[in-house]
Amino acid sequence: MPAKKARKKATPRKKAGKAARKPTRKVAKKRPAPRAKKPAGPQFSCILCGVEVAVTKAGLGISRLMCCGQPMSRK
């Protein structure tokens, strides 16, 4: 005699209300803000206007920074 096949249980149908029509939204995980890094090179400031410049990559081209017609002082 052949074995009987197992029947699947009937699942109750969902109501066609507002909740059934809206897809569920995935909540994005909040990532911590990246921390600001201190510049590795020297920092310069203008005596007249107060502008500050931080050198991040030093090379042969940076010898004297100028602002307001005068060389910037090292901070």
Secondary structure, 3 states (H helix, E strand, C coil): CCCCCCCCCCCCCCCCCHHHHCCCCCCCCCCCCCCCCCCCCCEEECCCCCCEEECCCCCCCCCCCEECCEECEEC
